[in-house]
């Protein structure tokens, strides 16, 4: 007669639940999988499927009951690791959106907003356009598959154990947030630089001809120059996004290594 003991049930539950929490945490914050166009049912089903596929490849689970203080702490750690992996990828998209905010502000399109289903809020049209372009490039460069590979590889870099996460990994993630402003400025610099030159030229024109209506001439001129600069910059986005994805994977490997010290 086939019998199953309580210990075996707890081992099977741990073998599935803890990897599921890490994978599901990544799906909750990843810029593609966390989109509102992907329902929660699909995310949960994908996390269950990945957990079932990954479970046989993992190291032996800690001999800790899932429903215990230590077991709950392990589950929280796994969820936190997944959230950190997805949030790091989200920072890349935030930098691009910041570049769109800065460019739109200088172009005079900061008031032109549209509903963004990914954020469920009104977003400046230039920022939304660059965010959609980045998302398409992210998918074209298999960034969504890279994130799955990273979270699967993380089980070998940060094994499931009762050991608490090292603070060094959390510090690296906090420092990574500072790069959003640097990358946002670098991405918007061509458009902002062209508009700065255009503003200086308009200032000289109004100084030489005071009767010139700066509002009637300046706004369409800045808008046209800004759109032209944005059009010229777009061909350089694919290699830059490819570089950002490579930099993202290198940082995630560094962060995961720091979490398990």
C-alpha positions as CSV (number, residue, x, y, z in Angstrom):
1,X,0.0,0.0,0.0
2,X,1.3,3.4,-1.0
3,X,1.6,5.8,1.9
4,X,2.8,9.3,2.1
5,X,4.2,10.7,5.3
6,X,3.9,14.3,6.6
7,X,7.7,14.8,6.0
8,X,7.4,13.8,2.4
9,X,4.5,16.2,1.8
10,X,6.5,19.0,3.4
11,X,9.5,18.2,1.2
12,X,7.4,18.2,-2.0
13,X,5.7,21.4,-1.0
14,X,9.0,23.1,-0.3
15,X,10.4,21.8,-3.6
16,X,7.7,23.6,-5.5
17,X,6.6,26.6,-3.3
18,X,9.9,28.3,-2.7
19,X,11.1,28.3,-6.4
20,X,7.5,29.4,-7.3
21,X,7.8,32.4,-5.0
22,X,11.1,33.6,-6.5
23,X,9.9,33.2,-10.1
24,X,6.5,34.8,-9.4
25,X,8.3,37.8,-7.7
26,X,10.2,38.4,-10.9
27,X,7.1,38.2,-13.0
28,X,5.4,40.8,-10.7
29,X,8.0,43.5,-11.3
30,X,9.5,42.7,-14.7
31,X,8.6,45.5,-17.2
32,X,7.1,43.0,-19.7
33,X,5.5,40.3,-17.6
34,X,4.1,42.8,-15.1
35,X,2.2,44.6,-17.9
36,X,-1.6,44.9,-17.4
37,X,-2.1,43.3,-20.8
38,X,-0.9,40.1,-19.2
39,X,-3.5,38.8,-16.7
40,X,-2.6,37.6,-13.2
41,X,-3.9,34.1,-14.2
42,X,-1.3,33.9,-17.0
43,X,1.5,35.1,-14.7
44,X,0.6,32.5,-12.0
45,X,0.3,29.7,-14.6
46,X,3.7,30.7,-16.1
47,X,5.3,30.8,-12.6
48,X,3.8,27.3,-11.8
49,X,5.1,25.9,-15.1
50,X,8.6,27.3,-14.6
51,X,8.7,26.1,-11.0
52,X,7.8,22.6,-12.1
53,X,10.5,22.6,-14.8
54,X,13.1,24.0,-12.5
55,X,12.4,22.0,-9.4
56,X,14.3,18.8,-10.5
57,X,17.4,20.8,-11.2
58,X,17.7,22.4,-7.8
59,X,19.8,21.5,-4.9
60,X,18.2,19.6,-2.0
61,X,15.8,21.9,-0.1
62,X,16.5,22.8,3.6
63,X,15.0,20.3,6.0
64,X,12.6,23.0,7.3
65,X,8.8,22.8,7.4
66,X,7.2,25.3,5.0
67,X,4.7,26.4,7.7
68,X,7.2,27.4,10.3
69,X,8.9,30.7,11.2
70,X,12.1,29.7,9.4
71,X,10.1,28.3,6.4
72,X,8.1,31.6,6.1
73,X,11.3,33.6,6.3
74,X,12.8,31.5,3.5
75,X,9.7,32.1,1.4
76,X,9.9,35.9,2.0
77,X,13.6,35.8,1.0
78,X,12.7,34.0,-2.3
79,X,9.9,36.5,-3.1
80,X,12.3,39.4,-2.3
81,X,15.0,38.0,-4.6
82,X,12.5,37.7,-7.5
83,X,11.2,41.2,-6.9
84,X,14.8,42.6,-6.9
85,X,15.5,40.8,-10.2
86,X,12.4,42.2,-11.9
87,X,12.8,45.7,-10.4
88,X,16.4,46.0,-11.7
89,X,15.0,45.5,-15.2
90,X,12.3,48.0,-14.5
91,X,14.9,50.6,-13.7
92,X,16.2,50.4,-17.4
93,X,12.7,51.3,-18.6
94,X,12.4,54.1,-16.1
95,X,15.6,55.7,-17.4
96,X,14.1,55.7,-20.9
97,X,10.9,57.2,-19.7
98,X,12.8,59.9,-17.8
99,X,14.6,60.7,-21.1
100,X,11.2,61.1,-22.7
101,X,10.0,63.3,-19.9
102,X,13.0,65.6,-20.3
103,X,12.8,65.7,-24.1
104,X,9.1,66.4,-24.1
105,X,9.5,69.1,-21.5
106,X,12.0,70.9,-23.7
107,X,9.9,70.4,-26.8
108,X,6.9,71.9,-25.2
109,X,4.9,68.7,-25.2
110,X,4.9,68.1,-21.4
111,X,1.1,68.9,-21.5
112,X,0.5,66.3,-24.2
113,X,-0.4,63.2,-22.3
114,X,-2.0,59.9,-23.1
115,X,-3.3,57.0,-21.1
116,X,-0.6,54.4,-20.6
117,X,-2.2,50.9,-19.9
118,X,1.1,49.6,-18.4
119,X,1.1,52.2,-15.6
120,X,-2.6,52.9,-15.6
121,X,-2.0,56.7,-15.6
122,X,-1.6,59.6,-17.8
123,X,2.0,59.8,-19.2
124,X,3.6,62.4,-21.5
125,X,3.3,61.3,-25.1
126,X,7.1,61.4,-25.8
127,X,7.9,59.3,-22.7
128,X,5.2,56.8,-23.7
129,X,6.5,56.6,-27.2
130,X,10.1,55.9,-26.1
131,X,8.8,53.4,-23.5
132,X,6.9,51.5,-26.2
133,X,9.9,51.6,-28.6
134,X,12.2,50.2,-25.8
135,X,9.6,47.5,-25.0
136,X,9.5,46.4,-28.6
137,X,13.3,46.4,-28.8
138,X,13.4,44.5,-25.5
139,X,11.2,41.8,-27.0
140,X,13.1,41.8,-30.3
141,X,16.4,41.2,-28.5
142,X,14.9,38.4,-26.4
143,X,15.1,40.4,-23.2
144,X,12.0,38.6,-21.8
145,X,13.8,35.2,-22.3
146,X,17.0,36.7,-20.7
147,X,15.0,37.5,-17.6
148,X,13.7,34.0,-17.3
149,X,17.3,32.6,-17.8
150,X,18.5,35.0,-15.1
151,X,15.9,33.9,-12.5
152,X,16.6,30.2,-13.3
153,X,20.4,30.7,-13.0
154,X,19.9,32.6,-9.7
155,X,19.0,29.3,-8.0
156,X,22.7,28.2,-8.4
157,X,24.0,31.7,-7.5
158,X,21.7,32.1,-4.5
159,X,20.6,28.7,-3.3
160,X,17.4,28.3,-1.3
161,X,18.6,28.1,2.4
162,X,17.7,29.7,5.7
163,X,20.6,32.1,5.4
164,X,19.5,35.8,5.4
165,X,20.2,38.0,2.4
166,X,23.4,40.0,2.7
167,X,23.0,43.8,2.9
168,X,25.6,44.3,0.2
169,X,23.2,43.1,-2.5
170,X,20.5,45.5,-1.3
171,X,23.0,48.4,-1.3
172,X,24.0,47.6,-4.9
173,X,20.3,47.7,-5.9
174,X,19.9,51.1,-4.2
175,X,23.0,52.4,-6.0
176,X,21.6,51.1,-9.2
177,X,18.7,53.5,-8.8
178,X,21.0,56.4,-9.1
179,X,21.9,55.3,-12.7
180,X,18.4,56.1,-13.8
181,X,19.1,59.9,-13.7
182,X,22.5,59.4,-15.5
183,X,21.1,57.2,-18.2
184,X,18.0,59.4,-18.6
185,X,20.1,62.5,-19.2
186,X,22.4,60.6,-21.6
187,X,19.5,59.4,-23.7
188,X,17.8,62.8,-23.8
189,X,21.0,64.7,-24.4
190,X,20.9,64.8,-28.3
191,X,17.3,66.2,-28.3
192,X,17.9,68.5,-25.3
193,X,21.1,69.8,-26.9
194,X,19.5,70.5,-30.2
195,X,16.6,72.4,-28.5
196,X,19.1,74.3,-26.4
197,X,20.8,75.6,-29.5
198,X,17.4,76.4,-31.0
199,X,16.4,78.4,-27.9
200,X,19.7,80.4,-28.1
201,X,19.0,81.1,-31.7
202,X,15.4,82.2,-31.0
203,X,16.8,84.4,-28.2
204,X,19.2,86.1,-30.6
205,X,16.4,86.6,-33.1
206,X,14.1,88.2,-30.6
207,X,16.9,90.4,-29.5
208,X,17.7,91.6,-33.0
209,X,14.0,91.9,-34.0
210,X,11.9,92.8,-30.8
211,X,8.7,92.9,-32.9
212,X,9.0,89.2,-33.6
213,X,6.4,87.2,-31.8
214,X,8.4,84.6,-29.9
215,X,5.3,82.5,-29.0
216,X,4.1,82.3,-32.5
217,X,7.5,81.4,-34.0
218,X,9.3,79.7,-31.1
219,X,6.8,77.0,-30.2
220,X,6.4,75.4,-33.7
221,X,10.1,75.8,-34.4
222,X,11.1,74.0,-31.2
223,X,8.5,71.3,-31.8
224,X,9.8,70.7,-35.3
225,X,13.4,70.7,-34.3
226,X,12.7,68.4,-31.3
227,X,10.8,65.9,-33.5
228,X,13.6,66.0,-36.1
229,X,16.3,65.4,-33.5
230,X,14.2,62.5,-32.1
231,X,13.8,61.0,-35.6
232,X,17.6,61.2,-36.1
233,X,18.4,59.6,-32.7
234,X,16.0,56.6,-33.0
235,X,18.3,54.5,-35.3
236,X,20.9,54.5,-32.5
237,X,18.5,53.1,-30.0
238,X,18.7,49.3,-30.8
239,X,22.5,49.0,-30.2
240,X,22.1,51.1,-27.0
241,X,19.2,49.0,-25.7
242,X,21.3,45.8,-26.5
243,X,24.1,47.3,-24.5
244,X,21.7,48.1,-21.6
245,X,20.4,44.5,-21.6
246,X,24.0,43.2,-21.4
247,X,24.8,45.6,-18.6
248,X,21.7,44.5,-16.8
249,X,22.7,40.8,-16.9
250,X,26.2,41.7,-15.6
251,X,24.7,43.7,-12.8
252,X,22.2,41.0,-11.8
253,X,25.1,38.5,-11.6
254,X,27.0,40.9,-9.4
255,X,24.0,41.6,-7.2
256,X,23.0,37.9,-6.8
257,X,26.6,37.1,-5.8
258,X,26.6,39.9,-3.2
259,X,23.3,38.6,-1.8
260,X,24.8,35.2,-0.8
261,X,27.9,36.4,1.0
